[in-house]
């Protein structure tokens, strides 16, 4: 056995002997009446400290749970803030108009300065001698949510309303020519006028409609599969109807 191992063994044995001596001395102290009272007090103090430590441990656990909950709440608020910022930066350009109605009350009860008594803004009418051209109303968010998922696929609310905007543009351009005096027409407008007249049928009489040629003529829209999917959605939302005949499909504003 090496000398270092022997020294460690001797130290260990001496430590054990010292612990036994201390235990015996304390045992003798406990038998003396004066020291016994003190030891009992010390025992009571130790029990009290132990109970206090248990309370502190419970309090620490509650604080940790509270801290964890606050951290989750903070993360949730950060996500909500990001969503609000995204909505603020991406407000849809097409929103349903809110009509403010005038309250019906006695004349003496009306106050023109109260918000509830604001009269609706006047509707812009076409200049005298010019006819109003019917437009397709934009799809509302509720209508969009009601469209079957298989029908709208990956199309967004704004994409559908952007197409509506372009179709309205084509309708306005077409009927501006139709309402224009023939004497003021250019040769191009006159050719378009004759085509418009030829495309009319008894089923479209009194209605506003366009055909694919009008979309290509007056807009930058591509008449592709996506365009026809949106037309199907507009028929589903009762914005358009189809009138077929002479190998031509007419999209009538309903």
C-alpha positions as CSV (number, residue, x, y, z in Angstrom):
1,X,0.0,0.0,0.0
2,X,1.3,3.4,-0.9
3,X,2.1,5.9,1.8
4,X,-0.4,8.4,0.4
5,X,-3.2,5.8,0.6
6,X,-2.3,5.0,4.2
7,X,-2.3,8.7,5.2
8,X,-5.8,9.1,3.6
9,X,-7.1,6.0,5.5
10,X,-5.7,7.4,8.8
11,X,-7.3,10.7,8.2
12,X,-10.7,9.0,7.5
13,X,-10.5,6.9,10.6
14,X,-9.5,9.9,12.7
15,X,-12.5,11.9,11.3
16,X,-14.8,9.1,12.2
17,X,-13.4,8.9,15.7
18,X,-13.8,12.7,16.1
19,X,-17.5,12.5,15.0
20,X,-18.1,9.7,17.6
21,X,-16.5,11.8,20.4
22,X,-18.6,14.8,19.4
23,X,-21.8,12.7,19.4
24,X,-20.9,11.2,22.9
25,X,-20.2,14.7,24.3
26,X,-23.5,16.0,22.9
27,X,-25.3,13.0,24.4
28,X,-23.8,13.8,27.8
29,X,-24.9,17.4,27.3
30,X,-28.5,16.3,26.7
31,X,-28.6,14.6,30.1
32,X,-27.8,17.8,32.0
33,X,-31.0,19.7,32.9
34,X,-29.7,23.2,32.0
35,X,-28.3,22.1,28.6
36,X,-31.4,19.9,27.9
37,X,-33.7,23.0,28.0
38,X,-31.4,24.9,25.6
39,X,-31.2,21.9,23.2
40,X,-35.0,21.8,23.2
41,X,-35.2,25.4,22.3
42,X,-32.6,24.9,19.6
43,X,-34.8,22.0,18.3
44,X,-37.9,24.2,18.2
45,X,-36.0,26.9,16.3
46,X,-34.8,24.3,13.8
47,X,-38.4,23.1,13.3
48,X,-39.5,26.7,12.8
49,X,-36.7,27.4,10.3
50,X,-37.6,24.2,8.5
51,X,-41.3,25.4,8.2
52,X,-40.2,28.8,7.0
53,X,-38.0,27.2,4.4
54,X,-41.0,25.1,3.2
55,X,-43.1,28.2,2.9
56,X,-40.3,30.0,1.0
57,X,-40.0,27.0,-1.4
58,X,-43.8,27.1,-2.1
59,X,-43.6,30.9,-2.7
60,X,-40.7,30.5,-5.1
61,X,-42.7,27.8,-7.0
62,X,-45.7,30.2,-7.3
63,X,-43.4,33.0,-8.4
64,X,-41.9,30.8,-11.1
65,X,-45.3,29.8,-12.3
66,X,-46.4,33.4,-12.4
67,X,-43.2,34.3,-14.3
68,X,-43.8,31.5,-16.8
69,X,-47.4,32.7,-17.3
70,X,-46.3,36.3,-17.8
71,X,-43.7,35.2,-20.3
72,X,-46.4,33.3,-22.3
73,X,-48.7,36.3,-22.1
74,X,-45.9,38.6,-23.3
75,X,-45.2,36.3,-26.3
76,X,-48.9,36.2,-27.1
77,X,-49.2,40.0,-27.0
78,X,-46.1,40.2,-29.3
79,X,-47.8,37.9,-31.8
80,X,-51.1,39.9,-31.6
81,X,-49.1,43.1,-32.1
82,X,-47.4,41.7,-35.2
83,X,-50.8,40.6,-36.5
84,X,-52.2,44.1,-35.9
85,X,-49.2,45.7,-37.6
86,X,-49.7,43.3,-40.6
87,X,-53.4,44.2,-40.8
88,X,-52.6,47.9,-40.6
89,X,-50.0,47.7,-43.4
90,X,-52.2,45.5,-45.6
91,X,-55.7,47.0,-45.4
92,X,-57.8,45.7,-48.3
93,X,-58.4,48.4,-50.9
94,X,-62.0,47.2,-51.3
95,X,-64.2,47.5,-48.3
96,X,-68.0,47.7,-48.1
97,X,-69.3,51.2,-47.8
98,X,-71.0,52.2,-44.6
99,X,-74.2,54.1,-45.0
100,X,-75.0,56.6,-42.3
101,X,-78.8,56.9,-41.8
102,X,-80.6,59.8,-40.2
103,X,-82.4,59.2,-37.0
104,X,-86.2,59.6,-37.1
105,X,-87.2,61.9,-34.2
106,X,-89.2,65.0,-33.5
107,X,-87.8,68.2,-34.9
108,X,-87.2,69.6,-31.4
109,X,-85.1,66.5,-30.4
110,X,-82.7,66.7,-33.4
111,X,-79.3,68.2,-32.9
112,X,-77.4,68.7,-36.1
113,X,-74.1,68.5,-34.2
114,X,-74.7,64.9,-32.9
115,X,-73.1,62.1,-34.9
116,X,-76.3,60.1,-35.0
117,X,-78.0,62.9,-36.9
118,X,-75.5,63.1,-39.8
119,X,-77.2,62.8,-43.1
120,X,-75.8,60.3,-45.7
121,X,-73.6,61.7,-48.3
122,X,-75.4,62.5,-51.6
123,X,-75.0,59.8,-54.3
124,X,-72.9,61.0,-57.2
125,X,-75.2,61.2,-60.2
126,X,-74.0,61.1,-63.8
127,X,-73.9,64.5,-65.6
128,X,-77.0,65.6,-67.3
129,X,-77.4,63.7,-70.6
130,X,-75.1,60.9,-69.6
131,X,-76.5,57.6,-68.4
132,X,-75.3,55.8,-65.2
133,X,-73.4,52.7,-66.1
134,X,-74.0,49.7,-63.8
135,X,-71.1,48.3,-61.9
136,X,-70.4,45.0,-60.1
137,X,-70.4,45.5,-56.3
138,X,-67.2,44.4,-54.6
139,X,-67.2,41.1,-52.7
140,X,-67.6,41.6,-48.9
141,X,-65.4,39.8,-46.4
142,X,-68.4,37.8,-45.2
143,X,-69.2,36.7,-48.8
144,X,-65.6,35.8,-49.3
145,X,-65.6,33.6,-46.2
146,X,-68.8,31.9,-47.4
147,X,-67.2,30.9,-50.7
148,X,-66.4,27.1,-50.7
149,X,-62.7,26.4,-50.3
150,X,-62.6,24.2,-53.4
151,X,-63.9,27.1,-55.5
152,X,-61.6,29.9,-54.4
153,X,-58.6,27.7,-53.9
154,X,-55.6,30.0,-53.1
155,X,-57.3,33.2,-54.4
156,X,-57.4,36.1,-51.9
157,X,-60.1,38.6,-51.1
158,X,-58.2,41.4,-52.8
159,X,-57.4,39.4,-56.0
160,X,-61.1,38.8,-56.6
161,X,-62.0,42.4,-56.0
162,X,-59.2,43.5,-58.3
163,X,-60.7,41.5,-61.1
164,X,-64.1,43.1,-60.3
165,X,-62.5,46.5,-60.6
166,X,-61.1,45.6,-64.0
167,X,-64.4,44.2,-65.3
168,X,-66.1,47.4,-64.2
169,X,-63.5,49.3,-66.1
170,X,-64.3,47.3,-69.2
171,X,-68.0,47.8,-68.8
172,X,-67.5,51.5,-68.3
173,X,-65.4,51.8,-71.4
174,X,-67.7,49.7,-73.6
175,X,-70.9,51.6,-72.6
176,X,-69.2,54.9,-72.9
177,X,-68.8,54.2,-76.6
178,X,-72.4,52.9,-76.9
179,X,-73.7,56.1,-75.3
180,X,-71.5,58.3,-77.4
181,X,-73.0,60.2,-80.4
182,X,-72.0,58.4,-83.6
183,X,-70.9,61.7,-85.1
184,X,-68.1,62.1,-82.6
185,X,-66.8,58.5,-82.9
186,X,-63.4,57.7,-84.3
187,X,-63.1,54.9,-86.8
188,X,-61.8,52.5,-84.0
189,X,-64.7,53.4,-81.7
190,X,-67.2,53.0,-84.6
191,X,-65.9,49.5,-85.3
192,X,-66.2,48.6,-81.7
193,X,-69.7,50.1,-81.6
194,X,-70.9,47.8,-84.4
195,X,-69.4,44.8,-82.7
196,X,-71.2,45.7,-79.5
197,X,-74.5,45.9,-81.3
198,X,-74.0,42.6,-83.1
199,X,-73.3,40.8,-79.8
200,X,-76.5,41.9,-78.2
201,X,-79.4,39.5,-78.0
202,X,-83.0,39.6,-76.7
203,X,-81.8,38.1,-73.5
204,X,-79.3,40.9,-72.9
205,X,-81.6,43.7,-73.8
206,X,-81.7,46.3,-71.0
207,X,-78.7,44.7,-69.3
208,X,-75.0,45.5,-69.0
209,X,-72.7,42.8,-70.2
210,X,-69.2,42.2,-71.5
211,X,-67.5,39.4,-73.5
212,X,-63.9,38.2,-73.4
213,X,-63.0,40.5,-76.3
214,X,-64.0,43.5,-74.1
215,X,-61.8,42.3,-71.3
216,X,-58.8,42.0,-73.7
217,X,-59.6,45.4,-75.3
218,X,-60.1,47.6,-72.2
219,X,-58.0,45.9,-69.5
220,X,-54.7,44.2,-68.9
221,X,-56.3,41.1,-67.5
222,X,-55.3,37.7,-68.8
223,X,-58.3,35.6,-69.9
224,X,-56.8,32.4,-68.5
225,X,-57.9,29.6,-66.1
226,X,-57.5,31.8,-63.1
227,X,-59.8,34.5,-64.7
228,X,-62.5,31.9,-65.3
229,X,-62.2,30.6,-61.8
230,X,-62.9,34.1,-60.5
231,X,-65.9,34.4,-63.0
232,X,-67.2,31.2,-61.4
233,X,-66.9,32.8,-58.0
234,X,-68.8,35.9,-59.2
235,X,-71.6,33.8,-60.5
236,X,-71.7,32.0,-57.2
237,X,-72.0,35.3,-55.4
238,X,-74.7,36.4,-57.9
239,X,-72.6,39.2,-59.3
240,X,-72.7,37.8,-62.9
241,X,-74.8,35.5,-65.0
242,X,-74.0,34.0,-68.4
243,X,-75.9,34.2,-71.6
244,X,-74.6,31.9,-74.4
245,X,-75.3,32.0,-78.1
246,X,-73.6,32.3,-81.4
247,X,-70.4,30.7,-79.9
248,X,-70.1,33.6,-77.6
249,X,-70.4,33.8,-73.8
250,X,-71.8,37.1,-72.5
251,X,-71.2,38.0,-68.8
252,X,-74.2,39.9,-67.6
253,X,-74.1,42.1,-64.5
254,X,-76.9,41.0,-62.2
